[in-house]
Amino acid sequence: MPGIVVMGPTSTGKSTVGAALAAALGLPFVDGDSLHPAANVAKMTAGIPLGDDDRWPWLDVVGATVDDAVGTGGVVVACSALRRAYRDRIRAAAPRASFLELSLTEQEAMRRCEARDGHFMPASLVASQFATLEPLARDEPGLRVDATAPVADIVKAALASLG
């Protein structure tokens, strides 16, 4: 089974959906936020958007995490993977990776971000995430779903797309 990357801007529900999908598939779940170096977390906590130079090493770790797990049955990883170049970077390390894009409006992401507690990503960075976002293209492996749907429905759609 390929590694599955649950992607989208902050507050789309990547961790929640990723954990539920992993449980349904009997696979481990890795939250990509835990793979960020401390410097990236410090920047985001301070309200400073990450640049590509910040993201490349992190995306390499995400790709290696996916690739390592493909040989042992698979994995579900939550990772923003906002731009196609970022997804390409992940696939360079993990060619069998596929993506589940969680899509919602910037306004809904802002509402969700403002409502959550205990996360380092401030609501002030929501706009920069949407400015960076390049939705999953038709020629990329994966599925785009409405992130406002119930988690169970999103997981069901993901499972159906996997066959």
PyMOL CGO cylinders between C-alpha atoms (Angstrom):
from pymol import cmd
from pymol.cgo import CYLINDER

trace = [
    CYLINDER, 0.00, 0.00, 0.00, 1.38, 3.44, -0.81, 0.3, 1, 1, 1, 1, 1, 1,
    CYLINDER, 1.38, 3.44, -0.81, 1.97, 6.06, 1.79, 0.3, 1, 1, 1, 1, 1, 1,
    CYLINDER, 1.97, 6.06, 1.79, -0.91, 8.51, 2.05, 0.3, 1, 1, 1, 1, 1, 1,
    CYLINDER, -0.91, 8.51, 2.05, -0.27, 12.19, 2.73, 0.3, 1, 1, 1, 1, 1, 1,
    CYLINDER, -0.27, 12.19, 2.73, -3.29, 14.06, 4.09, 0.3, 1, 1, 1, 1, 1, 1,
    CYLINDER, -3.29, 14.06, 4.09, -2.70, 17.59, 2.89, 0.3, 1, 1, 1, 1, 1, 1,
    CYLINDER, -2.70, 17.59, 2.89, -4.13, 21.10, 3.01, 0.3, 1, 1, 1, 1, 1, 1,
    CYLINDER, -4.13, 21.10, 3.01, -3.71, 24.43, 4.77, 0.3, 1, 1, 1, 1, 1, 1,
    CYLINDER, -3.71, 24.43, 4.77, -3.72, 24.81, 8.50, 0.3, 1, 1, 1, 1, 1, 1,
    CYLINDER, -3.72, 24.81, 8.50, -6.96, 23.93, 10.31, 0.3, 1, 1, 1, 1, 1, 1,
    CYLINDER, -6.96, 23.93, 10.31, -8.41, 21.73, 7.56, 0.3, 1, 1, 1, 1, 1, 1,
    CYLINDER, -8.41, 21.73, 7.56, -8.40, 18.71, 9.88, 0.3, 1, 1, 1, 1, 1, 1,
    CYLINDER, -8.40, 18.71, 9.88, -5.31, 16.90, 8.57, 0.3, 1, 1, 1, 1, 1, 1,
    CYLINDER, -5.31, 16.90, 8.57, -4.43, 15.34, 11.91, 0.3, 1, 1, 1, 1, 1, 1,
    CYLINDER, -4.43, 15.34, 11.91, -7.99, 14.31, 12.74, 0.3, 1, 1, 1, 1, 1, 1,
    CYLINDER, -7.99, 14.31, 12.74, -8.70, 12.85, 9.31, 0.3, 1, 1, 1, 1, 1, 1,
    CYLINDER, -8.70, 12.85, 9.31, -5.23, 11.33, 9.04, 0.3, 1, 1, 1, 1, 1, 1,
    CYLINDER, -5.23, 11.33, 9.04, -5.56, 9.52, 12.36, 0.3, 1, 1, 1, 1, 1, 1,
    CYLINDER, -5.56, 9.52, 12.36, -9.03, 8.25, 11.45, 0.3, 1, 1, 1, 1, 1, 1,
    CYLINDER, -9.03, 8.25, 11.45, -7.89, 7.07, 8.02, 0.3, 1, 1, 1, 1, 1, 1,
    CYLINDER, -7.89, 7.07, 8.02, -4.83, 5.36, 9.50, 0.3, 1, 1, 1, 1, 1, 1,
    CYLINDER, -4.83, 5.36, 9.50, -7.04, 3.57, 12.05, 0.3, 1, 1, 1, 1, 1, 1,
    CYLINDER, -7.04, 3.57, 12.05, -9.43, 2.42, 9.29, 0.3, 1, 1, 1, 1, 1, 1,
    CYLINDER, -9.43, 2.42, 9.29, -6.50, 1.06, 7.29, 0.3, 1, 1, 1, 1, 1, 1,
    CYLINDER, -6.50, 1.06, 7.29, -4.68, -0.42, 10.28, 0.3, 1, 1, 1, 1, 1, 1,
    CYLINDER, -4.68, -0.42, 10.28, -1.65, 1.76, 9.53, 0.3, 1, 1, 1, 1, 1, 1,
    CYLINDER, -1.65, 1.76, 9.53, 0.48, 4.02, 11.69, 0.3, 1, 1, 1, 1, 1, 1,
    CYLINDER, 0.48, 4.02, 11.69, -0.22, 7.75, 11.65, 0.3, 1, 1, 1, 1, 1, 1,
    CYLINDER, -0.22, 7.75, 11.65, 2.49, 10.42, 11.70, 0.3, 1, 1, 1, 1, 1, 1,
    CYLINDER, 2.49, 10.42, 11.70, 1.66, 14.08, 12.22, 0.3, 1, 1, 1, 1, 1, 1,
    CYLINDER, 1.66, 14.08, 12.22, 4.02, 16.03, 9.96, 0.3, 1, 1, 1, 1, 1, 1,
    CYLINDER, 4.02, 16.03, 9.96, 4.07, 18.84, 12.51, 0.3, 1, 1, 1, 1, 1, 1,
    CYLINDER, 4.07, 18.84, 12.51, 6.16, 16.55, 14.73, 0.3, 1, 1, 1, 1, 1, 1,
    CYLINDER, 6.16, 16.55, 14.73, 8.74, 16.28, 11.92, 0.3, 1, 1, 1, 1, 1, 1,
    CYLINDER, 8.74, 16.28, 11.92, 9.44, 20.04, 11.75, 0.3, 1, 1, 1, 1, 1, 1,
    CYLINDER, 9.44, 20.04, 11.75, 12.78, 21.19, 13.14, 0.3, 1, 1, 1, 1, 1, 1,
    CYLINDER, 12.78, 21.19, 13.14, 12.54, 23.40, 16.21, 0.3, 1, 1, 1, 1, 1, 1,
    CYLINDER, 12.54, 23.40, 16.21, 13.49, 26.48, 14.15, 0.3, 1, 1, 1, 1, 1, 1,
    CYLINDER, 13.49, 26.48, 14.15, 10.43, 26.05, 11.91, 0.3, 1, 1, 1, 1, 1, 1,
    CYLINDER, 10.43, 26.05, 11.91, 8.11, 25.67, 14.89, 0.3, 1, 1, 1, 1, 1, 1,
    CYLINDER, 8.11, 25.67, 14.89, 9.64, 28.78, 16.49, 0.3, 1, 1, 1, 1, 1, 1,
    CYLINDER, 9.64, 28.78, 16.49, 9.07, 30.79, 13.31, 0.3, 1, 1, 1, 1, 1, 1,
    CYLINDER, 9.07, 30.79, 13.31, 5.45, 29.72, 12.98, 0.3, 1, 1, 1, 1, 1, 1,
    CYLINDER, 5.45, 29.72, 12.98, 4.79, 30.28, 16.69, 0.3, 1, 1, 1, 1, 1, 1,
    CYLINDER, 4.79, 30.28, 16.69, 6.08, 33.83, 16.21, 0.3, 1, 1, 1, 1, 1, 1,
    CYLINDER, 6.08, 33.83, 16.21, 3.68, 34.31, 13.30, 0.3, 1, 1, 1, 1, 1, 1,
    CYLINDER, 3.68, 34.31, 13.30, 6.41, 34.17, 10.63, 0.3, 1, 1, 1, 1, 1, 1,
    CYLINDER, 6.41, 34.17, 10.63, 5.46, 32.16, 7.54, 0.3, 1, 1, 1, 1, 1, 1,
    CYLINDER, 5.46, 32.16, 7.54, 7.94, 29.50, 6.44, 0.3, 1, 1, 1, 1, 1, 1,
    CYLINDER, 7.94, 29.50, 6.44, 9.85, 30.01, 3.23, 0.3, 1, 1, 1, 1, 1, 1,
    CYLINDER, 9.85, 30.01, 3.23, 10.92, 27.31, 0.83, 0.3, 1, 1, 1, 1, 1, 1,
    CYLINDER, 10.92, 27.31, 0.83, 14.37, 27.11, 2.42, 0.3, 1, 1, 1, 1, 1, 1,
    CYLINDER, 14.37, 27.11, 2.42, 12.61, 26.25, 5.70, 0.3, 1, 1, 1, 1, 1, 1,
    CYLINDER, 12.61, 26.25, 5.70, 10.34, 23.70, 4.07, 0.3, 1, 1, 1, 1, 1, 1,
    CYLINDER, 10.34, 23.70, 4.07, 12.73, 21.68, 1.85, 0.3, 1, 1, 1, 1, 1, 1,
    CYLINDER, 12.73, 21.68, 1.85, 14.51, 19.80, 4.67, 0.3, 1, 1, 1, 1, 1, 1,
    CYLINDER, 14.51, 19.80, 4.67, 11.17, 19.14, 6.39, 0.3, 1, 1, 1, 1, 1, 1,
    CYLINDER, 11.17, 19.14, 6.39, 9.63, 17.83, 3.17, 0.3, 1, 1, 1, 1, 1, 1,
    CYLINDER, 9.63, 17.83, 3.17, 12.64, 15.55, 2.72, 0.3, 1, 1, 1, 1, 1, 1,
    CYLINDER, 12.64, 15.55, 2.72, 11.95, 14.08, 6.16, 0.3, 1, 1, 1, 1, 1, 1,
    CYLINDER, 11.95, 14.08, 6.16, 8.25, 13.68, 5.31, 0.3, 1, 1, 1, 1, 1, 1,
    CYLINDER, 8.25, 13.68, 5.31, 9.16, 11.91, 2.07, 0.3, 1, 1, 1, 1, 1, 1,
    CYLINDER, 9.16, 11.91, 2.07, 11.66, 9.64, 3.82, 0.3, 1, 1, 1, 1, 1, 1,
    CYLINDER, 11.66, 9.64, 3.82, 9.05, 8.81, 6.48, 0.3, 1, 1, 1, 1, 1, 1,
    CYLINDER, 9.05, 8.81, 6.48, 6.55, 7.81, 3.79, 0.3, 1, 1, 1, 1, 1, 1,
    CYLINDER, 6.55, 7.81, 3.79, 9.10, 5.86, 1.78, 0.3, 1, 1, 1, 1, 1, 1,
    CYLINDER, 9.10, 5.86, 1.78, 10.42, 3.98, 4.81, 0.3, 1, 1, 1, 1, 1, 1,
    CYLINDER, 10.42, 3.98, 4.81, 6.90, 2.90, 5.76, 0.3, 1, 1, 1, 1, 1, 1,
    CYLINDER, 6.90, 2.90, 5.76, 5.84, 1.79, 2.27, 0.3, 1, 1, 1, 1, 1, 1,
    CYLINDER, 5.84, 1.79, 2.27, 8.14, -1.22, 2.61, 0.3, 1, 1, 1, 1, 1, 1,
    CYLINDER, 8.14, -1.22, 2.61, 6.52, -2.24, 5.89, 0.3, 1, 1, 1, 1, 1, 1,
    CYLINDER, 6.52, -2.24, 5.89, 2.87, -1.89, 4.95, 0.3, 1, 1, 1, 1, 1, 1,
    CYLINDER, 2.87, -1.89, 4.95, 2.28, 1.83, 4.62, 0.3, 1, 1, 1, 1, 1, 1,
    CYLINDER, 2.28, 1.83, 4.62, 1.62, 4.95, 6.63, 0.3, 1, 1, 1, 1, 1, 1,
    CYLINDER, 1.62, 4.95, 6.63, -0.68, 7.96, 6.76, 0.3, 1, 1, 1, 1, 1, 1,
    CYLINDER, -0.68, 7.96, 6.76, 1.12, 11.29, 7.26, 0.3, 1, 1, 1, 1, 1, 1,
    CYLINDER, 1.12, 11.29, 7.26, -0.46, 14.69, 7.83, 0.3, 1, 1, 1, 1, 1, 1,
    CYLINDER, -0.46, 14.69, 7.83, 1.53, 17.34, 5.95, 0.3, 1, 1, 1, 1, 1, 1,
    CYLINDER, 1.53, 17.34, 5.95, 0.38, 20.63, 4.45, 0.3, 1, 1, 1, 1, 1, 1,
    CYLINDER, 0.38, 20.63, 4.45, 2.13, 19.93, 1.10, 0.3, 1, 1, 1, 1, 1, 1,
    CYLINDER, 2.13, 19.93, 1.10, 0.67, 23.22, -0.12, 0.3, 1, 1, 1, 1, 1, 1,
    CYLINDER, 0.67, 23.22, -0.12, 2.45, 23.58, -3.45, 0.3, 1, 1, 1, 1, 1, 1,
    CYLINDER, 2.45, 23.58, -3.45, 2.95, 21.09, -6.24, 0.3, 1, 1, 1, 1, 1, 1,
    CYLINDER, 2.95, 21.09, -6.24, 6.71, 21.52, -5.88, 0.3, 1, 1, 1, 1, 1, 1,
    CYLINDER, 6.71, 21.52, -5.88, 6.38, 20.38, -2.25, 0.3, 1, 1, 1, 1, 1, 1,
    CYLINDER, 6.38, 20.38, -2.25, 4.38, 17.31, -3.29, 0.3, 1, 1, 1, 1, 1, 1,
    CYLINDER, 4.38, 17.31, -3.29, 6.95, 16.61, -6.00, 0.3, 1, 1, 1, 1, 1, 1,
    CYLINDER, 6.95, 16.61, -6.00, 9.67, 16.80, -3.36, 0.3, 1, 1, 1, 1, 1, 1,
    CYLINDER, 9.67, 16.80, -3.36, 7.82, 14.25, -1.22, 0.3, 1, 1, 1, 1, 1, 1,
    CYLINDER, 7.82, 14.25, -1.22, 7.31, 11.99, -4.25, 0.3, 1, 1, 1, 1, 1, 1,
    CYLINDER, 7.31, 11.99, -4.25, 11.00, 12.26, -5.15, 0.3, 1, 1, 1, 1, 1, 1,
    CYLINDER, 11.00, 12.26, -5.15, 11.72, 10.42, -1.90, 0.3, 1, 1, 1, 1, 1, 1,
    CYLINDER, 11.72, 10.42, -1.90, 8.50, 8.36, -1.90, 0.3, 1, 1, 1, 1, 1, 1,
    CYLINDER, 8.50, 8.36, -1.90, 7.40, 7.68, -5.50, 0.3, 1, 1, 1, 1, 1, 1,
    CYLINDER, 7.40, 7.68, -5.50, 4.35, 5.69, -4.38, 0.3, 1, 1, 1, 1, 1, 1,
    CYLINDER, 4.35, 5.69, -4.38, 2.96, 8.49, -2.20, 0.3, 1, 1, 1, 1, 1, 1,
    CYLINDER, 2.96, 8.49, -2.20, -0.60, 9.59, -2.85, 0.3, 1, 1, 1, 1, 1, 1,
    CYLINDER, -0.60, 9.59, -2.85, -2.45, 12.60, -1.48, 0.3, 1, 1, 1, 1, 1, 1,
    CYLINDER, -2.45, 12.60, -1.48, -5.77, 13.28, 0.19, 0.3, 1, 1, 1, 1, 1, 1,
    CYLINDER, -5.77, 13.28, 0.19, -6.40, 17.01, -0.07, 0.3, 1, 1, 1, 1, 1, 1,
    CYLINDER, -6.40, 17.01, -0.07, -8.74, 18.51, 2.49, 0.3, 1, 1, 1, 1, 1, 1,
    CYLINDER, -8.74, 18.51, 2.49, -10.39, 21.53, 0.93, 0.3, 1, 1, 1, 1, 1, 1,
    CYLINDER, -10.39, 21.53, 0.93, -12.27, 24.35, 2.65, 0.3, 1, 1, 1, 1, 1, 1,
    CYLINDER, -12.27, 24.35, 2.65, -12.57, 28.11, 2.48, 0.3, 1, 1, 1, 1, 1, 1,
    CYLINDER, -12.57, 28.11, 2.48, -10.08, 30.46, 4.03, 0.3, 1, 1, 1, 1, 1, 1,
    CYLINDER, -10.08, 30.46, 4.03, -12.86, 31.82, 6.23, 0.3, 1, 1, 1, 1, 1, 1,
    CYLINDER, -12.86, 31.82, 6.23, -13.65, 28.36, 7.61, 0.3, 1, 1, 1, 1, 1, 1,
    CYLINDER, -13.65, 28.36, 7.61, -9.97, 27.65, 8.21, 0.3, 1, 1, 1, 1, 1, 1,
    CYLINDER, -9.97, 27.65, 8.21, -9.69, 30.94, 10.10, 0.3, 1, 1, 1, 1, 1, 1,
    CYLINDER, -9.69, 30.94, 10.10, -12.74, 30.09, 12.22, 0.3, 1, 1, 1, 1, 1, 1,
    CYLINDER, -12.74, 30.09, 12.22, -11.31, 26.66, 13.06, 0.3, 1, 1, 1, 1, 1, 1,
    CYLINDER, -11.31, 26.66, 13.06, -7.83, 28.01, 13.77, 0.3, 1, 1, 1, 1, 1, 1,
    CYLINDER, -7.83, 28.01, 13.77, -9.16, 30.66, 16.13, 0.3, 1, 1, 1, 1, 1, 1,
    CYLINDER, -9.16, 30.66, 16.13, -11.24, 28.02, 17.97, 0.3, 1, 1, 1, 1, 1, 1,
    CYLINDER, -11.24, 28.02, 17.97, -8.45, 25.51, 18.65, 0.3, 1, 1, 1, 1, 1, 1,
    CYLINDER, -8.45, 25.51, 18.65, -6.22, 25.49, 21.69, 0.3, 1, 1, 1, 1, 1, 1,
    CYLINDER, -6.22, 25.49, 21.69, -2.69, 24.26, 22.17, 0.3, 1, 1, 1, 1, 1, 1,
    CYLINDER, -2.69, 24.26, 22.17, -1.40, 24.45, 18.60, 0.3, 1, 1, 1, 1, 1, 1,
    CYLINDER, -1.40, 24.45, 18.60, 1.64, 26.50, 17.61, 0.3, 1, 1, 1, 1, 1, 1,
    CYLINDER, 1.64, 26.50, 17.61, 0.12, 27.77, 14.33, 0.3, 1, 1, 1, 1, 1, 1,
    CYLINDER, 0.12, 27.77, 14.33, -1.51, 31.17, 14.91, 0.3, 1, 1, 1, 1, 1, 1,
    CYLINDER, -1.51, 31.17, 14.91, -4.56, 32.35, 13.00, 0.3, 1, 1, 1, 1, 1, 1,
    CYLINDER, -4.56, 32.35, 13.00, -2.41, 35.16, 11.58, 0.3, 1, 1, 1, 1, 1, 1,
    CYLINDER, -2.41, 35.16, 11.58, -0.77, 32.60, 9.25, 0.3, 1, 1, 1, 1, 1, 1,
    CYLINDER, -0.77, 32.60, 9.25, -3.99, 31.26, 7.70, 0.3, 1, 1, 1, 1, 1, 1,
    CYLINDER, -3.99, 31.26, 7.70, -3.92, 33.81, 4.85, 0.3, 1, 1, 1, 1, 1, 1,
    CYLINDER, -3.92, 33.81, 4.85, -0.30, 32.96, 3.98, 0.3, 1, 1, 1, 1, 1, 1,
    CYLINDER, -0.30, 32.96, 3.98, -1.20, 29.26, 3.81, 0.3, 1, 1, 1, 1, 1, 1,
    CYLINDER, -1.20, 29.26, 3.81, -4.02, 29.95, 1.34, 0.3, 1, 1, 1, 1, 1, 1,
    CYLINDER, -4.02, 29.95, 1.34, -1.80, 32.31, -0.67, 0.3, 1, 1, 1, 1, 1, 1,
    CYLINDER, -1.80, 32.31, -0.67, 0.72, 29.46, -1.05, 0.3, 1, 1, 1, 1, 1, 1,
    CYLINDER, 0.72, 29.46, -1.05, -1.85, 26.73, -1.79, 0.3, 1, 1, 1, 1, 1, 1,
    CYLINDER, -1.85, 26.73, -1.79, -1.83, 25.05, -5.18, 0.3, 1, 1, 1, 1, 1, 1,
    CYLINDER, -1.83, 25.05, -5.18, -4.67, 22.52, -5.17, 0.3, 1, 1, 1, 1, 1, 1,
    CYLINDER, -4.67, 22.52, -5.17, -3.97, 18.95, -6.18, 0.3, 1, 1, 1, 1, 1, 1,
    CYLINDER, -3.97, 18.95, -6.18, -3.81, 18.76, -9.97, 0.3, 1, 1, 1, 1, 1, 1,
    CYLINDER, -3.81, 18.76, -9.97, -5.57, 16.09, -12.04, 0.3, 1, 1, 1, 1, 1, 1,
    CYLINDER, -5.57, 16.09, -12.04, -2.27, 14.47, -12.99, 0.3, 1, 1, 1, 1, 1, 1,
    CYLINDER, -2.27, 14.47, -12.99, -1.20, 14.09, -9.35, 0.3, 1, 1, 1, 1, 1, 1,
    CYLINDER, -1.20, 14.09, -9.35, -2.02, 10.88, -7.49, 0.3, 1, 1, 1, 1, 1, 1,
    CYLINDER, -2.02, 10.88, -7.49, -4.77, 11.51, -5.01, 0.3, 1, 1, 1, 1, 1, 1,
    CYLINDER, -4.77, 11.51, -5.01, -8.21, 12.79, -4.17, 0.3, 1, 1, 1, 1, 1, 1,
    CYLINDER, -8.21, 12.79, -4.17, -9.61, 16.18, -3.18, 0.3, 1, 1, 1, 1, 1, 1,
    CYLINDER, -9.61, 16.18, -3.18, -12.44, 16.18, -0.64, 0.3, 1, 1, 1, 1, 1, 1,
    CYLINDER, -12.44, 16.18, -0.64, -14.58, 18.73, 1.17, 0.3, 1, 1, 1, 1, 1, 1,
    CYLINDER, -14.58, 18.73, 1.17, -13.05, 19.17, 4.63, 0.3, 1, 1, 1, 1, 1, 1,
    CYLINDER, -13.05, 19.17, 4.63, -16.37, 20.33, 6.06, 0.3, 1, 1, 1, 1, 1, 1,
    CYLINDER, -16.37, 20.33, 6.06, -17.85, 16.86, 5.55, 0.3, 1, 1, 1, 1, 1, 1,
    CYLINDER, -17.85, 16.86, 5.55, -18.01, 14.55, 8.57, 0.3, 1, 1, 1, 1, 1, 1,
    CYLINDER, -18.01, 14.55, 8.57, -14.70, 12.78, 9.21, 0.3, 1, 1, 1, 1, 1, 1,
    CYLINDER, -14.70, 12.78, 9.21, -16.35, 9.38, 8.68, 0.3, 1, 1, 1, 1, 1, 1,
    CYLINDER, -16.35, 9.38, 8.68, -17.53, 10.48, 5.22, 0.3, 1, 1, 1, 1, 1, 1,
    CYLINDER, -17.53, 10.48, 5.22, -14.07, 11.76, 4.29, 0.3, 1, 1, 1, 1, 1, 1,
    CYLINDER, -14.07, 11.76, 4.29, -12.50, 8.47, 5.39, 0.3, 1, 1, 1, 1, 1, 1,
    CYLINDER, -12.50, 8.47, 5.39, -15.13, 6.51, 3.43, 0.3, 1, 1, 1, 1, 1, 1,
    CYLINDER, -15.13, 6.51, 3.43, -14.36, 8.52, 0.28, 0.3, 1, 1, 1, 1, 1, 1,
    CYLINDER, -14.36, 8.52, 0.28, -10.64, 8.01, 0.77, 0.3, 1, 1, 1, 1, 1, 1,
    CYLINDER, -10.64, 8.01, 0.77, -11.08, 4.27, 1.24, 0.3, 1, 1, 1, 1, 1, 1,
    CYLINDER, -11.08, 4.27, 1.24, -13.23, 4.06, -1.90, 0.3, 1, 1, 1, 1, 1, 1,
    CYLINDER, -13.23, 4.06, -1.90, -10.59, 5.90, -3.92, 0.3, 1, 1, 1, 1, 1, 1,
    CYLINDER, -10.59, 5.90, -3.92, -7.95, 3.45, -2.73, 0.3, 1, 1, 1, 1, 1, 1,
    CYLINDER, -7.95, 3.45, -2.73, -10.04, 0.57, -4.07, 0.3, 1, 1, 1, 1, 1, 1,
]
cmd.load_cgo(trace, "trace")
